[in-house]
């Protein structure tokens, strides 16, 4: 039997109740047909779900329904018509409920008498509804079953929502209290957050007291009060207990003593006594007394107990903090948080908070020069006054830290509280020292931490320092780094972090060999070892990405030694396969000047027992000539030991004939930029340079190699000029050692 036919049995009961009864499940019918409204009421009459009855309230339009839904959140199911004041009023209401009101819990059952206006498949795809029924086809049994299942779904979602909201309250409360670093502000915050968690009204109150082992409970020192206890002006617990307005003296004292003796939280009607001990750290105990007008519900007690775990940790951490933080986490000159403190604070932030945070670095200019010229006392006074000025000017900053002698950092956990204009004015800040006005000049960098969620705290701070250094190098005073800039810096930091890990791996960093070929007969006469980085996931990192970072960070020296070791291993392996050819590898000027480098090379050669002439070191022309007086004696030392020396990228640097004549090298490598001209429009210029380098090499008895040969045209042009040896993609790309050996065995011998 259809619902429409039910009206014939009871037309008299037309008034639908509108009262809000929390003992019932509330269903809202949105329908402009009063006849059908009556039908629905009859169909749901007497329906019970989980022992509670269903109450049906009605709205005759989408607009009326919006008003009802905005004023109450206990509606579990909506029976919604599509066509009302407009043809799509019902569908528009769905969007309003889901997108504007943000109500994703209420279940929506679409009921239509005109299915052609809203095709089933289209509506189910486009709108967040739970069921779709055609009025004339819907039976009473179907409706009651559908409402029952959707009420239960709403109930489960609501329980989950409330639990999530309670959990969020605890998370927020815990985060707030853990940010406090002195006992007064910590306990005041604890009282405030307890009131939020369990809902302590104004007529209630909370008091926190510190209890010493050598004093009675009444003599415990009151640290913080809230609510009704604020009027007592109490210094000790007995001041509250003896106040004439406080009539529950004996009850509260008994409960507090019980908690103190049992060392546990205790609860009674209207009062809770919370006990916290840090005796293992500082021989202290704390009592919190909470008064509520009504007895706490079990769920409130559960929430409070969970929160008390965080409060206990807060008291204990505070005690430990007070003992150790002055040394570990504070700058002694300013009594301000230091870099360790800042990194710890950042590491404790959840992802959402971190992504909404901003880190500002203020780099005081000419710090070292000022300290030398005016003395330590003056520079200490300057930094101290500057720090005090920041504290006064930026009270909303979560922290103001000294992370280096001349660097202060401001951490804002809410981007909305950052005043960029005020920050920019810090580049020229006037302060007063001993009654005299001074101007502090600084470089300021403001950096959003949105792109730093997956980074370590130390990397975040280092990234900010790099960003400020970049600002300073560009001769700017203030920069607000955007997402792209900080993302690029963070990416470089990530590469650096991964490179550190790769240094300890035996497989991530390896070499590839590119052959050097005699162009006249095609024979293999040597190879160059090139660094390669293959991450564990199979991703290859191009040298152009990590070599500059390695050079900037100082890791390039260690990479040079890794390449040295792997090059000698490759020479040994080639010799075992009858391929006795020299292999070259690149060395930076910094590593070449390292006192232990030559010794490292000699020891490696002695351990391997390979012929020194099979090892060749390549250094760029620019490096060789810039530090000629230092580098050339080192090259001579290596040459005397039988090791070959190549000058890489020749023709692009700062060579002079005076240096060339005395340069301790065996080979000049013609830079590929000149080789490429041989196949381009500027061929004549390319030929001229190539001829000049060849004449220079012949004049001073250097071998010469053309690098970067990529075409037959370039090969033929080089041979016409008189070049014999070359390397480049035309002959072969760099290959891993096993593949190189297989390739080399097939070459003309």
C-alpha positions in Angstrom: 0.0 0.0 0.0 1.5 3.4 -1.0 1.9 6.2 1.5 -0.6 8.4 -0.3 -3.4 6.0 0.4 -2.8 6.1 4.1 -4.4 9.6 4.2 -7.8 8.0 3.7 -7.5 6.4 7.1 -6.7 9.5 9.2 -7.2 13.1 7.9 -8.1 14.6 11.3 -4.6 14.5 12.8 -3.1 17.2 10.6 -1.0 19.2 13.2 2.7 18.0 13.3 4.4 18.7 16.6 7.2 21.3 16.6 8.7 20.8 20.1 12.3 20.0 20.5 12.5 16.8 22.7 16.0 15.3 23.2 14.5 12.0 24.2 13.3 11.6 20.6 14.9 11.3 17.2 14.0 14.4 15.2 13.1 14.0 11.5 12.5 17.1 9.3 10.1 16.9 6.4 10.6 19.7 3.8 7.5 19.6 1.6 5.2 22.2 0.2 2.3 19.7 -0.2 0.4 19.7 3.2 -1.5 16.6 2.1 1.8 14.7 1.6 3.1 16.1 5.0 0.1 14.4 6.6 0.9 11.3 4.8 4.5 11.2 6.1 3.3 11.8 9.7 0.9 8.9 9.5 3.5 6.6 8.0 6.0 7.3 10.8 3.5 7.3 13.6 4.6 5.1 16.4 8.1 4.4 14.9 10.8 3.8 17.5 14.6 3.5 16.9 16.7 2.0 19.7 13.9 2.5 22.1 13.3 6.2 21.3 10.4 7.5 19.3 10.6 9.5 16.1 9.4 13.1 16.2 8.5 14.6 12.8 8.7 18.4 12.3 7.9 20.1 9.0 8.9 23.0 6.8 6.9 24.0 3.7 9.9 25.6 1.8 13.6 25.3 1.5 14.0 28.8 3.0 12.0 27.8 6.1 14.0 24.6 6.4 17.3 26.6 6.3 16.1 28.6 9.3 15.2 25.5 11.3 18.5 23.8 10.4 20.6 26.8 11.4 19.1 26.9 14.9 19.3 23.3 15.9 21.7 20.4 15.4 19.6 17.5 16.6 17.9 16.8 13.3 18.9 13.3 12.2 17.1 12.8 8.9 15.6 15.2 6.3 12.8 14.0 4.0 13.3 16.5 1.2 11.1 17.3 -1.8 12.9 18.5 -4.9 10.3 20.9 -6.4 9.0 23.6 -4.0 9.3 27.4 -4.4 11.5 26.7 -7.4 12.0 23.6 -9.6 15.4 22.9 -7.9 14.8 24.3 -4.4 15.4 20.9 -2.8 18.7 20.4 -4.6 19.8 23.9 -3.7 19.0 23.2 0.0 21.3 20.1 -0.2 24.2 22.3 -1.3 23.3 24.8 1.5 23.3 22.0 4.2 26.6 20.4 3.0 28.7 23.3 1.8 27.5 26.4 3.7 26.3 24.9 7.0 29.0 22.3 6.9 26.6 19.6 8.2 27.7 16.3 6.9 26.1 14.2 9.6 22.4 14.8 8.8 21.0 12.1 6.5 19.1 13.4 3.4 16.4 11.3 1.7 15.2 12.9 -1.5 11.4 12.4 -2.2 10.1 13.5 -5.6 6.8 13.3 -7.4 8.4 14.5 -10.6 11.4 12.3 -11.3 11.8 13.8 -14.7 12.9 17.1 -13.1 15.8 15.4 -11.3 16.9 12.2 -12.9 18.0 9.6 -10.3 21.5 8.9 -11.8 22.4 12.6 -12.2 21.3 13.6 -8.8 23.1 10.7 -7.0 26.3 11.7 -8.8 26.1 15.4 -8.3 24.6 15.8 -4.8 25.6 14.5 -1.4 22.3 12.7 -0.6 21.8 9.3 1.0 18.7 7.9 -0.7 16.3 8.9 -3.6 12.7 7.8 -3.7 9.7 8.4 -6.0 6.7 9.3 -3.8 4.2 7.2 -5.6 6.4 4.1 -5.4 7.4 4.4 -1.8 5.6 2.1 0.7 5.1 2.7 4.4 7.4 -0.2 5.2 10.1 1.2 2.9 9.9 4.6 4.5 10.0 3.3 8.1 12.9 1.1 7.2 14.8 3.9 5.5 14.3 6.3 8.3 15.3 3.7 10.9 18.6 2.9 9.2 19.4 6.6 8.5 18.6 7.6 12.1 21.1 4.9 13.3 23.7 6.1 10.9 23.3 9.7 12.1 23.5 8.5 15.7 26.8 6.8 15.0 28.2 9.7 13.1 27.2 12.1 15.9 28.8 10.0 18.5 32.0 10.0 16.4 31.7 13.7 15.8 31.3 14.4 19.6 34.2 12.1 20.4 36.4 13.8 17.8 35.4 17.2 19.1 36.2 16.1 22.7 39.6 14.8 21.5 40.2 18.1 19.7 39.5 19.9 22.9 42.0 17.8 24.7 44.6 18.2 21.9 44.1 22.0 21.9 44.1 22.3 25.6 47.3 20.1 25.9 49.0 22.1 23.2 48.2 25.4 25.0 49.5 24.3 28.4 52.7 22.8 27.0 53.7 26.1 25.5 53.9 27.7 29.0 57.3 27.8 30.7 56.8 29.3 34.1 54.6 28.0 36.9 52.3 31.0 37.1 51.3 31.1 33.5 51.2 27.3 33.3 48.8 26.9 36.1 46.6 29.8 35.0 46.4 28.2 31.6 45.6 24.8 33.2 42.6 26.3 35.1 41.3 28.0 31.9 41.6 24.8 29.9 40.0 22.6 32.6 37.0 25.0 32.5 36.7 24.6 28.8 37.1 20.8 28.8 34.4 20.1 31.4 32.4 23.4 31.1 32.8 25.1 34.5 30.3 28.0 34.6 31.0 31.4 36.3 29.4 30.3 39.5 31.9 27.4 39.7 35.6 27.9 40.4 39.0 26.3 40.3 42.1 26.8 42.5 45.6 25.4 42.2 48.0 25.1 45.1 51.6 24.0 45.6 52.1 21.7 48.6 55.4 21.3 50.3 56.2 18.2 52.3 57.1 20.1 55.5 53.8 22.1 55.6 50.2 21.2 56.2 47.6 21.1 53.5 46.1 24.4 54.7 49.5 26.1 54.4 49.8 25.2 50.7 50.6 28.2 48.5 47.8 29.2 46.1 49.3 29.6 42.6 46.3 30.4 40.5 42.5 30.8 40.9 39.5 31.2 38.7 35.7 31.7 38.9 34.2 32.3 42.3 37.6 31.8 44.1 39.0 34.9 42.4 37.3 37.2 44.9 39.1 35.6 47.9 42.5 37.3 47.3 44.0 34.1 48.8 47.7 33.4 49.3 47.2 30.1 51.1 44.6 27.4 50.9 43.4 28.3 54.5 42.6 31.8 53.2 40.0 30.2 51.0 38.7 27.7 53.5 38.3 30.3 56.2 36.5 32.9 54.0 32.9 33.4 55.4 31.5 33.1 51.9 32.9 29.6 51.5 30.5 27.2 53.2 31.9 23.9 51.9 35.1 24.1 54.0 34.9 20.7 55.7 33.8 18.9 52.5 36.6 20.4 50.4 39.3 19.9 53.0 38.3 16.2 53.5 38.4 15.6 49.7 41.8 17.3 49.3 43.3 15.3 52.2 41.9 12.1 50.7 43.5 13.0 47.4 46.8 13.9 49.1 46.9 10.7 51.1 45.9 8.4 48.3 48.0 10.4 45.7 45.1 10.0 43.3 42.3 12.2 41.8 39.2 12.1 43.9 35.6 13.2 42.9 32.5 14.0 45.0 29.2 15.8 44.4 30.1 19.2 43.1 33.9 19.0 43.8 36.9 17.3 42.3 40.4 17.1 43.8 43.2 16.6 41.3 46.6 15.5 42.6 49.9 15.9 40.7 53.4 15.0 42.0 56.8 16.0 40.8 58.6 14.7 43.9 61.0 12.7 41.9 62.3 15.9 40.2 61.9 18.7 42.7 60.1 17.3 45.8 56.8 19.1 45.0 53.2 18.2 44.8 50.3 20.2 43.3 46.6 20.2 44.2 43.8 21.5 41.9 40.3 21.8 43.4 37.4 22.1 40.9 33.9 23.2 41.9 31.0 22.7 39.6 27.3 23.5 40.4 26.3 20.0 39.4 27.9 16.6 39.8 30.2 15.8 36.8 28.8 13.3 34.3 30.9 10.2 33.7 32.0 11.4 30.3 33.3 14.7 31.9 35.2 12.7 34.5 36.8 10.6 31.7 37.8 13.7 29.8 39.2 15.3 32.9 41.2 12.2 33.8 42.7 12.0 30.3 43.5 15.7 30.4 45.1 15.2 33.8 47.7 13.0 32.3 48.8 15.9 30.1 48.6 18.2 33.1 50.8 15.8 35.1 53.3 15.7 32.3 53.2 19.5 32.1 54.0 19.8 35.8 56.8 17.3 35.5 58.2 18.8 32.3 58.1 22.2 33.9 60.1 20.9 36.9 62.7 19.3 34.5 62.7 22.3 32.4 63.5 24.6 35.3 66.4 22.4 36.2 68.0 22.0 32.8 66.7 24.6 30.5 69.0 27.4 31.6 71.9 25.4 30.3 70.4 23.5 27.4 67.7 25.7 26.1 68.4 29.3 27.1 70.9 32.0 26.1 72.6 33.0 29.4 73.2 36.6 28.3 69.6 37.4 27.4 67.9 34.7 29.5 66.1 34.0 26.2 65.3 30.8 24.4 68.1 29.6 22.2 68.2 27.6 19.0 67.8 24.3 20.8 64.6 25.6 22.4 63.3 26.8 19.0 64.0 23.5 17.3 62.4 21.6 20.1 59.3 23.8 19.9 59.0 23.4 16.2 59.4 19.7 16.4 56.5 19.5 18.8 54.0 21.3 16.5 51.5 19.2 14.6 51.3 19.4 10.8 48.3 21.8 10.7 49.9 24.3 13.2 53.2 24.1 11.5 51.7 24.8 8.1 50.0 27.9 9.5 53.2 29.2 11.2 55.8 31.8 10.2 59.4 32.0 11.2 61.1 35.4 11.1 64.9 35.8 11.4 66.5 39.1 12.4 70.2 39.3 11.5 72.0 42.2 13.3 74.4 43.8 10.9 78.1 44.5 11.6 77.9 42.5 14.9 81.5 41.3 15.0 82.9 44.7 13.8 80.9 46.5 16.5 82.0 44.1 19.2 85.7 44.7 18.2 85.3 48.5 18.0 83.1 49.2 21.0 83.7 46.2 23.2 81.7 43.2 24.6 79.8 45.3 27.2 78.4 47.5 24.5 77.4 44.7 22.1 75.7 42.8 25.0 73.7 45.9 26.0 72.8 46.4 22.4 71.5 42.9 21.9 69.7 42.9 25.2 67.9 46.2 24.5 67.0 45.0 21.0 65.6 41.8 22.4 63.5 43.7 25.0 62.2 45.9 22.2 61.1 42.8 20.2 59.3 41.4 23.3 57.5 44.6 23.7 56.6 45.1 20.0 55.6 41.6 19.2 53.6 40.2 22.2 51.7 37.8 20.0 54.9 36.0 18.9 54.9 32.4 20.3 58.6 32.8 21.0 61.5 35.2 20.5 64.8 33.3 20.5 68.5 34.0 20.1 69.8 31.4 17.7 73.2 32.9 17.0 75.3 35.7 18.4 73.8 38.1 15.9 70.5 36.4 15.0 67.1 36.5 16.7 64.2 34.4 15.6 60.5 35.1 16.1 58.0 32.2 15.8 54.4 33.0 15.0 52.0 30.1 15.2 49.2 32.0 13.6 49.9 33.6 10.2 47.1 36.1 10.8 49.0 37.6 13.7 52.1 38.5 11.6 52.5 42.2 10.8 54.9 42.3 7.9 55.0 46.1 7.8 56.1 46.1 11.5 58.7 43.4 10.8 60.1 45.4 7.8 60.7 48.4 10.1 63.1 46.2 12.2 65.7 46.7 9.5 66.4 50.1 11.1 65.4 50.0 14.8 66.0 52.7 17.3 66.8 51.6 20.9 68.1 53.2 24.0 71.3 52.2 25.8 72.2 54.0 29.0 69.9 56.8 28.1 71.4 57.3 24.7 69.5 56.4 21.5 71.2 54.0 19.1 70.1 52.6 15.7 70.3 48.8 15.1 70.6 47.9 11.5 69.5 44.3 10.5 68.5 42.0 7.7 65.0 40.5 8.2 63.6 37.4 6.5 60.0 36.3 6.9 59.4 32.7 6.0 56.1 30.7 5.9 56.5 27.1 7.1 53.8 25.8 4.9 56.3 23.9 2.8 58.2 22.6 5.8 55.8 20.1 7.2 57.9 17.1 6.4 61.2 18.7 7.4 63.2 18.2 10.6 63.2 21.2 12.9 66.9 21.8 12.5 66.5 21.8 8.8 63.7 24.4 9.0 65.9 26.8 11.1 68.8 26.2 8.7 66.6 26.9 5.7 65.5 30.2 7.3 69.2 31.1 7.9 70.0 30.3 4.3 67.1 32.5 3.2 68.3 35.4 5.3 71.8 34.9 4.0 70.4 35.0 0.4 68.6 38.3 1.3 71.9 39.7 2.7 73.9 38.7 -0.4 71.3 40.4 -2.6 72.0 43.6 -0.6 68.3 43.6 0.5 67.2 44.5 4.1 63.9 42.6 4.1 62.4 39.6 2.2 59.1 37.8 2.5 59.9 34.4 1.1 57.1 32.9 -0.9 56.1 29.3 -1.2 58.2 28.8 -4.3 61.4 30.2 -2.7 61.1 28.4 0.6 60.1 25.3 -1.3 63.3 25.5 -3.4 65.4 26.1 -0.3 63.7 23.2 1.5 64.3 21.0 -1.5 68.0 21.8 -1.4 68.0 21.0 2.3 66.3 17.7 1.6 68.9 16.9 -1.0 71.7 17.8 1.5 70.1 15.6 4.1 69.7 12.6 1.7 73.3 13.2 0.5 74.5 12.8 4.1 72.8 9.4 4.2 74.2 8.5 0.7 77.7 9.1 2.0 77.4 6.2 4.4 76.0 3.9 1.7 78.2 1.6 -0.3 75.8 1.5 -3.2 74.1 4.9 -3.6 77.2 6.9 -4.7 79.0 5.2 -7.5 81.0 6.1 -10.7 80.2 5.7 -14.4 83.0 5.5 -16.9 83.0 7.5 -20.2 85.6 6.2 -22.7 88.3 8.3 -24.4 88.8 7.2 -28.0 91.6 7.4 -30.6 89.5 8.8 -33.5 92.0 7.5 -36.1 91.7 3.8 -35.3 88.7 3.7 -32.9 90.8 2.2 -30.1 89.9 2.8 -26.4 92.8 4.7 -24.8 91.3 5.8 -21.5 88.3 6.7 -19.5 86.9 9.3 -17.2 85.2 8.4 -13.9 82.0 10.5 -13.3 80.1 10.5 -10.0 76.6 9.1 -10.1 73.9 9.0 -7.3 71.2 6.4 -7.5 68.7 6.6 -4.5 67.3 3.4 -3.0 64.0 3.9 -4.7 65.8 3.9 -8.1 65.7 7.6 -8.7 68.8 9.0 -10.3 69.9 12.5 -9.0 71.8 14.4 -11.7 75.2 15.7 -10.7 74.1 19.2 -11.6 71.6 19.1 -8.7 73.8 17.7 -6.0 77.3 18.7 -6.8 76.7 22.5 -6.2 75.0 21.7 -2.9 77.9 19.4 -2.0 80.4 22.1 -2.8 78.5 24.7 -0.7 78.2 22.4 2.3 81.7 21.1 2.3 80.7 17.5 1.4 82.5 17.7 -1.9 85.8 16.8 -0.3 84.3 13.5 1.0 82.8 12.8 -2.4 86.2 13.3 -4.0 87.7 10.6 -1.7 84.8 8.3 -2.5 85.4 8.8 -6.3 89.2 8.2 -5.7 88.5 4.9 -4.0 86.0 3.7 -6.6 88.3 4.9 -9.5 91.2 2.8 -8.2 88.8 -0.2 -7.8 87.7 0.3 -11.4 91.3 0.4 -12.7 92.0 -2.9 -10.8 88.9 -4.5 -12.4 89.8 -3.3 -15.9 93.3 -4.6 -15.5 91.9 -8.0 -14.5 90.1 -8.1 -17.8 93.1 -7.1 -19.8 92.1 -3.5 -20.1 95.2 -1.6 -18.9 94.0 2.0 -19.6 94.3 5.2 -17.5 91.2 6.4 -15.7 90.8 10.1 -14.7 88.6 11.6 -12.0 87.8 15.1 -11.1 89.1 16.8 -7.9 88.1 20.1 -6.5 90.7 22.7 -5.6 89.7 22.6 -2.0 90.4 18.9 -1.7 93.6 19.2 -3.6 94.8 21.7 -1.0 93.8 19.4 1.8 97.0 18.5 3.7 96.1 14.8 3.7 94.9 14.5 0.1 98.2 13.6 -1.5 98.9 11.1 1.3 95.4 9.6 0.8 96.1 9.2 -3.0 99.6 7.6 -2.3 98.2 5.2 0.3 95.4 4.2 -2.0 97.8 3.5 -4.8 100.2 1.5 -2.5 97.3 -0.6 -1.2 96.1 -1.4 -4.7 99.6 -1.8 -6.2 98.4 -0.4 -9.6 100.7 1.5 -11.8 100.4 5.2 -10.8 100.4 6.2 -14.5 96.9 4.6 -14.8 95.5 7.1 -12.4 94.8 10.6 -13.7 93.6 13.6 -11.8 91.4 16.3 -13.5 91.2 19.9 -12.2 89.5 22.7 -14.0 91.6 25.4 -15.6 89.8 28.1 -13.5 90.7 26.4 -10.3 94.3 25.7 -11.4 94.9 29.3 -12.4 93.1 31.1 -9.6 95.2 29.3 -6.9 98.2 28.7 -9.1 100.9 29.4 -6.6 99.3 27.0 -4.1 98.0 24.3 -6.5 100.9 23.9 -8.9 103.4 22.7 -6.3 100.8 20.0 -5.3 100.3 19.0 -8.9 104.1 18.7 -9.3 104.3 16.5 -6.3 101.7 14.2 -7.8 103.4 14.2 -11.2 106.7 13.2 -9.6 104.9 10.1 -8.2 103.9 9.1 -11.8 100.2 10.3 -11.6 98.9 12.1 -14.7 97.3 15.5 -14.5 94.6 16.9 -16.8 93.4 20.5 -17.1 89.7 20.2 -17.6 87.5 22.7 -19.5 90.6 24.2 -21.1 90.1 27.6 -22.8 87.3 28.9 -20.5 89.5 30.0 -17.6 92.3 32.4 -16.8 95.4 30.8 -18.4 98.4 32.8 -19.2 101.4 31.8 -21.3 103.6 32.4 -18.3 101.7 29.8 -16.2 101.2 27.4 -19.0 104.9 27.0 -19.5 105.4 25.8 -16.0 102.0 24.1 -15.4 102.5 20.6 -13.9 100.1 18.9 -16.2 100.2 16.1 -18.8 97.0 16.8 -20.7 94.8 19.7 -21.8 91.1 18.9 -22.3 89.5 21.2 -24.9 86.2 22.5 -23.5 83.1 21.1 -25.2 81.7 24.7 -25.8 84.4 25.1 -28.5 83.8 21.6 -30.0 80.1 22.4 -30.4 80.9 25.4 -32.5 82.3 23.1 -35.1 78.8 21.9 -36.1 77.1 25.3 -35.6 76.9 28.6 -37.4 80.0 29.9 -35.7 82.2 27.2 -37.2 85.1 29.5 -38.2 85.5 30.8 -34.6 85.4 27.2 -33.3 88.0 26.1 -35.7 90.3 29.0 -34.7 90.1 28.2 -31.0 90.6 24.5 -31.5 93.6 25.1 -33.7 95.1 27.5 -31.1 94.7 25.1 -28.2 96.2 22.3 -30.3 99.2 24.5 -31.2 99.6 25.4 -27.6 99.5 21.8 -26.5 102.1 20.8 -29.1 104.3 23.7 -28.3 104.5 22.9 -24.6 104.4 19.1 -25.0 100.9 18.4 -23.6 98.6 15.7 -24.7 95.3 17.1 -25.8 91.7 15.7 -25.7 88.6 17.1 -27.2 85.6 16.6 -24.9 81.9 16.7 -25.6 82.0 15.3 -29.2 78.4 14.6 -30.1 78.3 14.3 -33.9 80.1 12.9 -36.9 80.5 16.5 -38.2 82.4 17.5 -35.0 84.6 14.3 -35.2 85.6 14.9 -38.8 86.3 18.6 -38.1 88.5 17.8 -35.2 90.4 15.2 -37.2 90.9 17.8 -40.0 92.4 20.2 -37.4 94.8 17.5 -36.2 93.1 16.1 -33.0 93.4 12.4 -32.3 91.8 11.7 -28.9 88.3 12.6 -28.0 85.4 11.7 -25.7 81.7 12.4 -25.9 78.2 11.0 -26.5 79.1 10.3 -30.1 81.3 7.5 -29.0 79.5 6.4 -25.9 77.7 7.7 -22.9 79.0 7.1 -19.3 78.5 3.5 -18.3 78.5 1.5 -15.1 81.7 -0.5 -14.7 80.3 -4.0 -15.7 78.7 -2.5 -18.8 81.8 -0.6 -19.7 83.9 -3.7 -19.5 81.6 -5.6 -21.9 81.6 -2.6 -24.2 85.4 -2.2 -24.1 86.0 -5.9 -25.0 84.2 -5.4 -28.3 86.4 -2.4 -29.3 89.4 -2.7 -31.6 92.5 -3.8 -29.6 
